[in-house]
Amino acid sequence: MALNSGIQMGVAILLLAAIGLATWLKVRRARHDGSEKDVYLAGGGLSWVFVAGSITLTNLSTDQLVGMNGNQMLLLAWWEISGFIGLLILACVFVPIYYRNECTTVTELLDRRYQGDTRNVRTLISALFLFGNILIYLPAGLYSGALFLESLFGGGIPLILFAIILAVISAAYTMMGGLRAVAVMDTYSGFGVLAIAVLIVVLALAAVQYDLFGGVPAERTSMIGGADSPIPFHTLFTGMIFIQIFYWSTNQNITQKAMTAPTVREAQKGVLAAAAIRIMIIPIIVTVPGVVAFKLIGDVGDKAYGLLVAQVLPGWLSGAFAAMIAAAVIAHTSAVLNSTVALYAVDFHKPFIGAVRDNWRLSSITTVIVTISSIALVPMYQNAQSIINLLQQLNGLSSMPILSAFIVGLMFRGVGASAATAGVVWGVALYALYSFGLQPAGIVTMHYIDFMVVTLVSSVLFALAYNRVVLGRTAQFISWRRAAA
């Protein structure tokens, strides 16, 4: 089934317009003062419902639906199951810390935790976040969304055209409404995305008479990953938990949404609601359709989700589903764009260029530039064998080094900012050496999730050693309760 019908296309456009209208009606009465908090934290006025919706849709885009189902195995559910733990840590540990320190970006927390000039460590970590957003999250999200829509529409429209349309609409939300509009749009879209994604699971299972395991190789349905699988079972107890702590608790794209509520309690309610959604719904919708696609169509990789939907979804729902997928991509892209602009404004423009007189104008200019670069990078992902595995490997370049700076800053006192910077640089260099030299050459065969632990631990130790040997300071370990104070 291909979406060739003008009626189906019209339904998709009307639903997207309805989401846009509902968003505008919700945010139009908001008072704007052009401050950082107004543009980048929605004025701190969002209820827990919108915190939960924004967090959920920022994460759940087509790089999840397409990428995880593209592996066509149940094993990938572990990413989402362990994400539940990551969200609990965000709610119980990090949200109070960010609110107590009145942070707009996660890097501002480093100012409060390190001694000496913190500009270098803030700039470095912010640059790594920007590197990830501009080169990884934004183009990969646009590519996976465009790939899905191309598969659903039967390939009659070029993939890059879908990517351009999605990017332009995302930029419009970011420029005109800031994070408030993005969060509201995320939430409204989220109800539709989750509802239809669950329906796809039901229809997919019905198509195979609810027999998910018959005729499918055991490695496709096993939750115990072998050594050569995307997630070897032992890695759940090594690097996986640290990946989740980084992603949910120190990643600007996520934590920014948790800082939009008026109080810590309201923010925690939103994060916990997002955690409940993740554990009850997300693992199923990002794995089961892929396995069913393997059974019905074969090993088709990242095209699995789009091809399956085209086969099992009734024609009269095709336009609605296309609209919800487009909305998910737009919501995800808008959220990452807003985070990118916030990082640039707070950590680069203000300290190196000067005070921002008009955050809305700066947001618009930066959004346009980043959107153009993201579209230009979309073709880079067309040669990837697996979107989700590529994303996780690329994230390793920055995720563990960044997390090391937060661990050293929160768990130790008496550490200089330059020591944290040294630890981050060490971690980036080490993981780059592993990814682009040692592993391809077969010198180090350790799985990348395991090597993330090596990167994290060695980055922390390098920072502490630099602090002692070069700076002549003695770091003092403190309890987690004292760290959160």
C-alpha positions as CSV (number, residue, x, y, z in Angstrom):
1,M,0.0,0.0,0.0
2,A,1.5,3.3,-1.0
3,L,0.2,6.7,0.0
4,N,-0.7,7.9,-3.5
5,S,-4.1,9.2,-2.7
6,G,-4.6,13.0,-2.5
7,I,-7.2,12.4,0.2
8,Q,-4.6,10.6,2.4
9,M,-2.2,13.4,1.9
10,G,-4.9,16.0,2.7
11,V,-5.7,14.2,6.0
12,A,-2.0,14.3,7.0
13,I,-1.8,18.0,6.2
14,L,-5.1,18.8,8.1
15,L,-4.0,16.9,11.2
16,L,-0.6,18.7,11.3
17,A,-2.5,22.0,10.9
18,A,-4.8,21.0,13.7
19,I,-1.9,20.3,16.0
20,G,-0.3,23.6,15.0
21,L,-3.6,25.5,15.7
22,A,-4.1,23.8,19.1
23,T,-0.5,24.7,20.0
24,W,-1.0,28.3,19.1
25,L,-4.3,28.5,21.1
26,K,-2.5,27.2,24.1
27,V,0.6,29.4,24.0
28,R,-0.8,32.7,22.5
29,R,-1.7,34.2,25.8
30,A,1.7,33.6,27.4
31,R,3.5,36.7,28.3
32,H,7.0,37.0,26.8
33,D,9.8,39.1,28.2
34,G,12.5,37.8,25.9
35,S,14.7,36.5,28.7
36,E,16.6,33.3,28.7
37,K,14.1,31.6,30.9
38,D,11.2,32.8,28.6
39,V,12.8,31.5,25.3
40,Y,14.7,28.4,26.5
41,L,12.7,27.3,29.6
42,A,9.1,28.3,28.6
43,G,9.1,30.9,31.4
44,G,9.1,28.1,34.0
45,G,5.4,27.8,33.6
46,L,4.6,24.3,32.2
47,S,2.7,21.8,34.2
48,W,3.8,18.2,34.7
49,V,1.7,17.0,31.8
50,F,3.7,19.1,29.3
51,V,7.0,18.2,31.0
52,A,6.2,14.5,30.5
53,G,5.0,15.0,26.9
54,S,8.0,17.0,25.9
55,I,10.5,14.5,27.4
56,T,8.7,11.6,25.8
57,L,8.5,13.1,22.3
58,T,12.0,14.5,22.4
59,N,13.3,11.0,22.8
60,L,10.6,9.1,20.8
61,S,11.1,10.1,17.2
62,T,11.7,8.1,14.1
63,D,15.3,7.3,15.0
64,Q,13.7,5.2,17.7
65,L,10.7,3.8,15.8
66,V,12.6,3.3,12.6
67,G,16.1,2.7,14.0
68,M,15.2,0.2,16.7
69,N,12.6,-1.7,14.7
70,G,15.2,-1.7,11.9
71,N,17.3,-4.2,14.0
72,Q,14.3,-6.5,13.8
73,M,14.9,-8.1,17.2
74,L,13.4,-7.8,20.7
75,L,16.8,-7.4,22.3
76,L,16.8,-3.6,21.5
77,A,14.0,-3.2,24.1
78,W,16.7,-3.0,26.7
79,W,17.6,0.5,25.6
80,E,14.1,1.6,26.7
81,I,13.8,-0.6,29.7
82,S,17.0,0.8,31.2
83,G,15.8,4.3,30.2
84,F,13.2,3.9,32.9
85,I,16.0,3.7,35.5
86,G,17.7,6.7,33.9
87,L,14.5,8.8,34.3
88,L,14.1,7.8,37.9
89,I,17.6,9.0,38.6
90,L,16.8,12.3,36.8
91,A,13.7,12.8,38.9
92,C,15.1,11.9,42.3
93,V,18.7,13.1,42.0
94,F,19.3,15.6,39.3
95,V,16.1,17.6,39.0
96,P,16.5,19.0,42.6
97,I,20.2,19.9,41.8
98,Y,19.3,21.8,38.6
99,Y,16.5,23.7,40.3
100,R,18.5,24.5,43.3
101,N,21.3,26.0,41.1
102,E,18.8,27.8,38.9
103,C,20.3,26.4,35.7
104,T,19.2,27.2,32.1
105,T,21.8,24.8,30.6
106,V,23.3,21.8,32.3
107,T,26.7,23.3,31.8
108,E,25.8,26.1,34.3
109,L,25.9,23.5,37.0
110,L,29.7,23.2,36.5
111,D,30.1,26.8,37.5
112,R,28.8,26.0,40.9
113,R,30.9,22.8,41.4
114,Y,34.4,23.6,40.2
115,Q,37.1,26.0,41.5
116,G,38.8,28.5,39.3
117,D,38.0,29.7,35.8
118,T,35.2,27.4,34.6
119,R,34.9,29.0,31.2
120,N,37.0,26.3,29.5
121,V,35.2,23.3,30.8
122,R,31.8,24.9,30.1
123,T,32.8,25.8,26.6
124,L,34.3,22.4,25.9
125,I,31.3,20.5,27.2
126,S,28.8,22.8,25.5
127,A,30.8,22.4,22.2
128,L,30.5,18.6,22.5
129,F,26.7,18.9,23.0
130,L,26.5,21.2,20.0
131,F,28.7,18.7,18.0
132,G,26.3,15.9,18.9
133,N,23.1,17.9,18.1
134,I,24.3,19.4,14.8
135,L,26.2,16.3,13.4
136,I,24.2,13.5,15.0
137,Y,20.8,14.1,16.5
138,L,19.4,16.6,14.0
139,P,20.4,15.0,10.7
140,A,19.8,11.5,11.9
141,G,16.3,12.4,13.1
142,L,15.5,14.1,9.8
143,Y,16.9,11.2,7.8
144,S,15.0,8.5,9.7
145,G,11.8,10.5,9.5
146,A,12.3,11.1,5.8
147,L,13.2,7.4,5.2
148,F,10.0,6.3,7.0
149,L,7.8,8.7,5.0
150,E,9.5,7.7,1.8
151,S,8.8,4.0,2.5
152,L,5.2,4.7,3.4
153,F,4.6,6.8,0.3
154,G,6.1,4.2,-1.9
155,G,9.3,6.1,-2.9
156,G,7.7,8.5,-5.3
157,I,9.0,11.6,-3.5
158,P,12.8,12.1,-2.9
159,L,13.9,11.4,0.6
160,I,15.7,14.8,0.8
161,L,12.5,16.7,0.0
162,F,10.8,15.0,3.0
163,A,13.7,16.0,5.2
164,I,13.6,19.6,4.0
165,I,9.8,19.9,4.7
166,L,10.2,18.4,8.2
167,A,13.2,20.7,9.0
168,V,11.5,23.9,7.9
169,I,8.3,23.2,9.9
170,S,10.5,22.3,13.0
171,A,12.4,25.5,12.6
172,A,9.2,27.5,12.5
173,Y,8.0,26.1,15.8
174,T,11.4,26.9,17.4
175,M,11.6,30.4,16.0
176,M,8.1,31.5,16.7
177,G,7.2,29.9,20.0
178,G,10.4,28.9,21.8
179,L,10.4,25.9,24.2
180,R,6.9,26.7,25.3
181,A,5.5,26.0,21.8
182,V,7.8,23.0,21.4
183,A,6.7,21.4,24.7
184,V,3.0,21.9,24.0
185,M,3.3,20.6,20.5
186,D,5.3,17.6,21.8
187,T,2.5,16.8,24.2
188,Y,-0.4,17.1,21.7
189,S,1.5,15.1,19.1
190,G,2.5,12.5,21.7
191,F,-1.1,11.3,22.3
192,G,-1.5,10.6,18.6
193,V,1.9,9.1,18.1
194,L,1.6,6.7,21.0
195,A,-2.0,5.7,20.2
196,I,-1.3,4.9,16.6
197,A,2.1,3.2,17.4
198,V,0.2,0.8,19.8
199,L,-2.4,0.2,17.1
200,I,0.4,-0.8,14.7
201,V,1.6,-3.3,17.2
202,V,-1.9,-4.8,17.5
203,L,-2.4,-5.0,13.8
204,A,1.1,-6.4,13.2
205,L,0.5,-9.2,15.7
206,A,-2.9,-9.9,14.1
207,A,-1.2,-10.2,10.8
208,V,0.8,-13.2,12.1
209,Q,-2.0,-14.6,14.2
210,Y,-0.4,-13.4,17.4
211,D,2.4,-15.8,16.9
212,L,5.5,-13.7,17.2
213,F,8.0,-16.4,17.8
214,G,7.1,-19.1,15.3
215,G,9.4,-19.3,12.3
216,V,11.7,-16.5,13.6
217,P,15.3,-17.3,14.5
218,A,15.9,-17.4,18.2
219,E,18.3,-14.5,18.2
220,R,15.5,-12.3,16.9
221,T,13.3,-13.0,19.9
222,S,15.8,-13.6,22.7
223,M,16.3,-11.0,25.4
224,I,19.7,-12.5,26.2
225,G,22.2,-11.0,23.8
226,G,25.2,-13.0,22.7
227,A,28.7,-11.6,22.4
228,D,28.2,-10.6,18.7
229,S,24.7,-9.0,19.3
230,P,24.0,-5.2,19.4
231,I,23.6,-5.6,23.2
232,P,25.5,-8.4,24.8
233,F,23.8,-9.4,28.0
234,H,26.6,-8.5,30.3
235,T,26.7,-4.9,29.0
236,L,23.4,-4.3,30.9
237,F,25.5,-4.3,34.0
238,T,28.5,-2.4,32.7
239,G,28.1,0.6,30.4
240,M,24.3,0.6,29.9
241,I,23.5,2.3,33.2
242,F,26.0,5.0,32.6
243,I,24.7,5.7,29.1
244,Q,21.3,6.1,30.6
245,I,22.5,8.5,33.3
246,F,24.2,10.6,30.7
247,Y,21.3,10.7,28.3
248,W,18.5,11.4,30.8
249,S,20.3,13.4,33.5
250,T,23.1,15.4,32.0
251,N,22.0,15.7,28.3
252,Q,20.8,19.3,27.6
253,N,18.1,18.0,25.1
254,I,16.3,16.1,27.9
255,T,17.1,18.0,31.1
256,Q,16.0,21.3,29.6
257,K,12.5,20.0,29.4
258,A,12.6,19.0,33.0
259,M,13.5,22.5,34.0
260,T,10.4,24.1,32.5
261,A,8.1,23.5,35.5
262,P,7.5,26.1,38.2
263,T,8.6,23.9,41.0
264,V,10.8,20.9,41.7
265,R,7.8,18.8,42.6
266,E,5.9,19.6,39.4
267,A,9.0,18.8,37.4
268,Q,9.5,15.5,39.2
269,K,5.8,14.5,38.6
270,G,6.4,15.1,34.8
271,V,9.6,13.1,34.7
272,L,8.0,10.2,36.6
273,A,5.1,10.2,34.3
274,A,7.5,10.0,31.4
275,A,9.2,7.1,33.1
276,A,5.9,5.3,33.4
277,I,5.2,5.8,29.7
278,R,8.6,4.5,28.9
279,I,8.4,1.2,30.8
280,M,4.8,0.4,29.9
281,I,4.6,1.4,26.2
282,I,7.9,2.3,24.5
283,P,9.7,-1.1,24.6
284,I,6.9,-2.8,22.8
285,I,6.3,-0.3,20.0
286,V,10.0,0.0,19.1
287,T,10.7,-3.8,18.8
288,V,7.6,-5.9,18.1
289,P,6.8,-4.4,14.7
290,G,10.4,-5.0,13.5
291,V,10.2,-8.7,14.4
292,V,6.8,-9.0,12.7
293,A,8.3,-7.3,9.6
294,F,11.1,-9.9,9.6
295,K,8.5,-12.6,9.6
296,L,6.3,-11.1,6.9
297,I,8.8,-9.4,4.7
298,G,12.3,-10.5,5.6
299,D,15.5,-8.8,6.7
300,V,15.0,-5.3,5.4
301,G,16.8,-3.3,8.0
302,D,15.7,0.3,8.7
303,K,13.0,0.1,6.1
304,A,11.2,-2.5,8.2
305,Y,8.8,-0.2,10.1
306,G,7.6,1.8,7.1
307,L,7.1,-1.3,4.9
308,L,5.2,-3.1,7.7
309,V,2.9,-0.1,8.4
310,A,2.2,0.1,4.6
311,Q,1.2,-3.5,4.7
312,V,-1.0,-3.8,7.8
313,L,-2.5,-0.3,8.3
314,P,-5.9,0.3,6.8
315,G,-5.8,2.8,4.0
316,W,-8.2,5.2,5.7
317,L,-5.7,5.6,8.6
318,S,-2.6,6.0,6.4
319,G,-2.9,9.8,6.3
320,A,-3.4,10.1,10.0
321,F,-0.4,7.9,10.7
322,A,1.8,9.8,8.3
323,A,0.8,13.0,10.1
324,M,1.6,11.6,13.5
325,I,5.0,10.4,12.4
326,A,5.7,13.7,10.8
327,A,4.6,15.4,14.1
328,A,7.0,13.2,16.0
329,V,9.9,14.2,13.8
330,I,9.0,17.8,14.0
331,A,8.6,17.7,17.8
332,H,12.0,16.0,18.2
333,T,13.8,18.3,15.8
334,S,12.2,21.4,17.3
335,A,13.3,20.3,20.8
336,V,16.9,19.7,19.8
337,L,17.0,23.0,17.8
338,N,15.8,24.9,20.9
339,S,18.4,23.1,23.1
340,T,21.1,23.9,20.5
341,V,20.2,27.6,20.5
342,A,20.2,27.7,24.3
343,L,23.6,26.2,24.5
344,Y,25.0,28.6,22.0
345,A,23.4,31.7,23.6
346,V,24.4,30.9,27.1
347,D,27.8,29.3,26.7
348,F,29.2,31.0,23.6
349,H,27.4,34.2,22.6
350,K,27.1,35.7,26.1
351,P,30.7,35.1,27.2
352,F,32.6,35.5,23.9
353,I,30.5,38.0,21.9
354,G,28.4,39.9,24.5
355,A,25.1,40.1,26.3
356,V,22.1,39.0,24.3
357,R,19.8,41.9,23.8
358,D,17.1,40.0,22.0
359,N,17.0,36.2,22.7
360,W,14.2,35.7,20.2
361,R,16.2,37.3,17.4
362,L,19.3,35.3,18.3
363,S,17.2,32.1,18.4
364,S,15.8,32.8,15.0
365,I,19.2,33.4,13.3
366,T,20.9,30.4,15.0
367,T,17.9,28.2,14.2
368,V,18.1,29.0,10.5
369,I,21.9,28.3,10.3
370,V,21.6,25.0,12.2
371,T,18.6,23.9,10.2
372,I,20.5,24.4,6.9
373,S,23.5,22.4,8.1
374,S,21.3,19.6,9.4
375,I,19.6,19.2,6.0
376,A,23.0,19.2,4.3
377,L,24.2,16.3,6.5
378,V,21.1,14.0,6.0
379,P,22.8,12.1,3.1
380,M,25.6,11.1,5.4
381,Y,23.3,8.7,7.2
382,Q,22.0,6.9,4.1
383,N,24.9,4.5,4.1
384,A,24.5,3.5,7.7
385,Q,23.6,-0.2,8.2
386,S,21.7,0.6,11.4
387,I,20.7,4.1,12.5
388,I,20.3,3.3,16.2
389,N,23.6,1.4,16.6
390,L,25.5,4.1,14.7
391,L,23.9,6.8,16.9
392,Q,25.0,5.0,20.1
393,Q,28.5,4.5,18.9
394,L,28.9,8.1,17.8
395,N,27.4,9.3,21.1
396,G,30.3,7.5,22.9
397,L,32.7,10.2,21.6
398,S,31.1,12.7,24.0
399,S,28.7,11.0,26.4
400,M,31.2,9.4,28.8
401,P,33.7,12.2,28.8
402,I,30.9,14.7,29.6
403,L,29.5,12.4,32.3
404,S,33.0,12.3,33.9
405,A,33.0,16.0,34.4
406,F,29.7,15.9,36.2
407,I,30.8,12.9,38.3
408,V,34.0,14.6,39.4
409,G,32.2,17.9,40.0
410,L,29.4,16.4,42.1
411,M,31.3,13.7,43.9
412,F,34.5,15.5,44.8
413,R,35.5,18.8,46.3
414,G,38.7,20.7,45.7
415,V,38.9,19.9,42.0
416,G,40.0,22.6,39.6
417,A,38.0,23.3,36.4
418,S,41.1,22.7,34.3
419,A,41.4,19.2,35.7
420,A,37.8,18.5,34.6
421,T,38.7,19.8,31.1
422,A,41.7,17.5,31.0
423,G,39.6,14.5,31.9
424,V,37.1,15.3,29.2
425,V,39.8,15.8,26.5
426,W,41.3,12.5,27.5
427,G,38.0,10.7,27.2
428,V,37.2,12.1,23.8
429,A,40.7,11.2,22.5
430,L,40.5,7.7,24.0
431,Y,37.1,6.9,22.6
432,A,38.0,8.3,19.2
433,L,41.2,6.2,19.1
434,Y,39.1,3.1,20.0
435,S,36.3,3.8,17.5
436,F,38.4,4.8,14.5
437,G,41.7,3.0,15.1
438,L,41.9,0.2,17.7
439,Q,38.5,-1.5,17.0
440,P,38.5,-1.4,13.2
441,A,42.1,-2.8,13.2
442,G,41.1,-5.6,15.5
443,I,43.6,-4.5,18.2
444,V,40.8,-4.0,20.8
445,T,37.7,-6.2,20.3
446,M,35.8,-5.0,23.4
447,H,32.2,-4.1,22.7
448,Y,31.6,-0.3,22.5
449,I,29.2,-0.4,25.5
450,D,32.0,-2.0,27.6
451,F,34.5,0.5,26.3
452,M,32.3,3.3,27.4
453,V,33.0,2.2,31.0
454,V,36.7,2.2,30.3
455,T,36.4,5.7,28.9
456,L,34.3,7.0,31.9
457,V,36.5,5.5,34.6
458,S,39.8,6.6,33.0
459,S,38.4,10.1,32.4
460,V,37.6,10.5,36.0
461,L,40.9,9.1,37.1
462,F,42.8,11.3,34.6
463,A,41.0,14.4,36.0
464,L,41.8,13.5,39.6
465,A,45.4,12.8,38.7
466,Y,45.8,16.1,36.8
467,N,44.2,17.9,39.8
468,R,46.8,16.4,42.1
469,V,50.0,16.4,40.0
470,V,49.6,19.5,37.8
471,L,47.4,21.7,40.0
472,G,48.7,20.5,43.3
473,R,45.3,20.1,44.8
474,T,43.8,17.2,46.8
475,A,40.3,16.1,45.8
476,Q,38.0,15.2,48.7
477,F,35.3,12.5,48.0
478,I,31.9,13.5,49.4
479,S,28.7,11.5,49.8
480,W,26.0,11.7,47.2
481,R,23.7,13.5,49.7
482,R,26.2,16.1,50.3
483,A,26.9,16.4,46.5
484,A,23.2,17.1,45.9
485,A,23.1,19.8,48.6
